[in-house]
């Protein structure tokens, strides 16, 4: 193996070994595994790497991830959670505003109906006015 192809061969070897041991047709390797293999360049891949494999027997697919996520991945996951929480909070605020508008509209409609009822005079009131 030429030294400049070692990382490429390591990535291929990971896929082949997972296909062999898990007896699946397809292997999906996460970007963090790929980055870990290529982190030290093309000529000097990691000698060992801890992986976690999730196998779906029905679809015959194996998903390969790092056993422990790197710091960058943890930060990225935390940011994504924060963004999701912020989006959910915005949706809740919008819903609350819409509910308040609906309540206000209902109250104004009730007031209008009461005003109409008060505005309509009975026959006795009309005779009294004349």
Secondary structure by P-SEA (a helix, b strand, c coil): ccccaaaaaaaaaaaaaaaaaacccbbbbcaaaaaaaacccccccccbbbbbbbbbccccbbbbbbccccaaaaaaaaaaaaaaaaaaaaaaaaaaaaaaaaaaaaaaaaaaaaaaaaacccaaaaaaac
